[in-house]
Amino acid sequence: MCLSTAYKNNVDENKVLVKNVASIRVENDEVILVDLMEREFRIKGKLEKVDLLENFVVVKSED
C-alpha cells in the first residue's frame, strides 16, 4: 500500500496538511483527504498535483 503526504501550495515540510493519505475526493470547492485511520480532512482549495511515484499531493489553497 502506498500512502501519500498532502502539502499546501508546494512540497515543503513546513506545509504538510495530512500524512498517510489513503484516498482523495473533490466536492465543490473542497479537497477531502482521508488518512489511513479513516479521518477526513477538508481543505478549501483545488487539487493542483498528484505524484503517485513520489507519493505526494499538492492542494492549492488561499487559506
NORVENTA-V373177 format. One record per backbone hydrogen bond with DSSP energy under -0.5 kcal/mol. NH is the residue of the N-H (numbers start at 0). CO is the residue of the C=O. E is the energy in kcal/mol with one decimal. If there is no record, write none. Layout:
nh & co & e
NH & CO & E
NH & CO & E
This chain:
nh & co & e
2 & 0 & -0.6
3 & 20 & -1.8
4 & 54 & -1.7
5 & 17 & -3.3
6 & 56 & -2.8
7 & 14 & -2.5
8 & 6 & -0.7
8 & 58 & -2.6
9 & 7 & -1.5
11 & 9 & -1.0
14 & 11 & -2.9
15 & 12 & -0.7
16 & 5 & -3.5
17 & 5 & -1.1
20 & 3 & -3.4
21 & 33 & -3.1
22 & 33 & -1.7
24 & 31 & -2.0
26 & 29 & -2.2
29 & 26 & -2.3
30 & 42 & -2.9
31 & 24 & -3.3
31 & 29 & -0.5
32 & 30 & -0.6
32 & 40 & -2.8
33 & 22 & -2.6
34 & 38 & -2.1
35 & 19 & -1.3
37 & 34 & -2.2
40 & 32 & -2.6
42 & 30 & -2.4
42 & 40 & -0.5
44 & 28 & -2.2
44 & 42 & -0.6
45 & 59 & -2.4
47 & 45 & -0.6
47 & 57 & -2.6
48 & 57 & -1.6
50 & 55 & -2.9
51 & 49 & -0.6
54 & 50 & -0.9
55 & 50 & -1.8
56 & 4 & -2.3
57 & 48 & -3.0
58 & 6 & -2.8
59 & 45 & -2.8
59 & 57 & -0.5
60 & 58 & -0.6
